[in-house]
């Protein structure tokens, strides 16, 4: 998938709800000045966890469905509106509605949350609003307010305009989550954030490819397939081979992605492009 991962990927594990044993989102959001994503409704919080998991992994089709379900359970949450604004057609009534609701609903939340919603004021561009032009400055402010926030750290790294600094900061975040090592001011106090490791590996694959370190990029995509058994891991490997001009292997992995999720838009689109090129 074309993934300047955005990814709008946004939001976070700032949830203090204790969910079932298969849900790793056990983070205590009352411990600091985190983005205040969750609310009192346990069903909404559960949907939000799954929405974010798919968002981090660039599985937008699934992610959008879960974000919409979050608002059915709890219409008071601002976070889903930010993401859904990014998913909406630019200039559409739906997008305008989500922007308006996000700004209304964040009014009584903390400063970090308000800065997060202010991403919507940035000019429309690739990966809007989470990592578009000007977002690095806003993520930097959020990181100053709450350096332990892992979603904040992810987008602080992702939106860095310097490719080498982007990699460096994402590697730091990976070490914090995988090895539990790093600056004490940045390490989490609580919660299991391990489900972020796979999408971080995927992001690094694209970052390394972007600076020409193709073998290192390929190893990251292979590791991603081992860590995350879902359609986007095959899509990433397919994109690697496509960009290398290896259409045979690209087709193999895009077809694997479709086997996992038949309506995967990116994989289907890329297979059509390959057929046109042949």
GIVENKA-V374792 format. One record per pair of residues at least 12 apart in sequence whose C-alpha atoms are under 7 Angstrom apart, sorted by the first residue. I is the first residue (numbers start at 1). J is the second residue. Records with the same first field share a line. If there is no record, write none. Layout:
I=J ; J
//
This chain:
1=235 ; 236 ; 239 ; 266 ; 267
5=58 ; 203
6=127 ; 130 ; 131
7=55 ; 58 ; 127 ; 130
8=83 ; 86 ; 127 ; 128 ; 129 ; 130 ; 131
9=55 ; 56 ; 130
10=55 ; 83 ; 130
11=52 ; 79 ; 151
12=37 ; 52 ; 151
13=25 ; 27 ; 151
14=27 ; 28 ; 29 ; 34 ; 35 ; 36 ; 37 ; 38
15=27 ; 28 ; 29 ; 38
16=28 ; 29
17=42
24=192
25=49 ; 192
26=191 ; 192
27=190 ; 191 ; 192
28=190 ; 191
32=146
33=112 ; 145 ; 146
34=112 ; 146 ; 149
35=112 ; 113
36=113
37=77 ; 79
38=77
39=77
41=73 ; 74
43=73
44=70 ; 73 ; 74
47=66 ; 69 ; 70
48=66 ; 67 ; 70
50=66
51=63 ; 66 ; 67
56=199
57=199 ; 232
58=232
59=232
64=84
67=80
76=105
77=105
78=101 ; 102 ; 105 ; 106
79=102
81=98 ; 99 ; 101 ; 102
82=98 ; 99 ; 102 ; 117
84=98
85=98 ; 99
86=128 ; 129
99=120
102=117
103=117
112=142 ; 145
115=138 ; 142
119=135
122=134
131=155 ; 159
135=159
136=156 ; 159 ; 160
139=152 ; 155 ; 156
140=156
147=185 ; 186
148=185 ; 186 ; 187 ; 188
154=170
157=169 ; 170
167=204 ; 207
174=197 ; 200
177=193 ; 194 ; 197
178=194 ; 197
198=224 ; 227 ; 228
201=220 ; 224
202=220 ; 221 ; 224
204=220
205=217 ; 218 ; 220 ; 221
221=236 ; 237
230=260
231=257 ; 258 ; 260 ; 261
232=257
234=253 ; 254 ; 256 ; 257
235=253 ; 254 ; 257 ; 267
237=253
238=250 ; 251 ; 253 ; 254
247=274
251=271
254=267 ; 271
//
